Amino acid sequence: MATAAPIFFLDVRFYLDITILFVSLAVQAVALIHCLTQRGAGFQALGTLPKGAWAAIIGVCLAITLLGQGGLLIITMIGVAAALVYMLDVRPGLKDLSDGKGFW
């Protein structure tokens, strides 16, 4: 019975790692797709980073997360943080600029 605990631990950790990987990939992919479908002038009107900078930050972190399969955890967390900042700060501003009739 005592030997089953490490095996169970490894299974749980594997499933948690896979879940975190898929959630982080989804958040970053949605943010990148939204960023690429917006007009660049809206970013300048908001006074935030240009569209290319947001796309580069999120895209590079997404690629590193995808290629590293979540193994480079600090880059994955930076990518998720950048994607969340974009989705929670920049996206509503872009939506307000387009009178709520934006793509999303």
C-alpha positions, 0 to 999 in steps of 0.5 A: 500500500505504501508503494502506491502513493508515489505512482498515484502522485505522478498520475495526478501531477501528469493530469494537472500539468496537461490541464494547465498546458491546455488552459494556458494554450487556449488563453494565449491563442484566443488573445493572439487571434483577437489581437491579429483581427483588430485594426492597428489604429485602435491600439494607438487611440488607446495609448497602449502598445502597438498591435505588433508589440502585443502580437509579438509578445503573445505569439512568442510566448505561445510558441515557446509554451507550445514547443516546450509543452509547458516545461518552461513554466516561467515563460508560460506564466508570462505568456498567460499574464500578457494574454490576460492583460490584453484580454482584460485591459486592451480588448474592452478598450478596443470594443469601446472604441468600435461602439461595441460592434467589434469582432468579439 
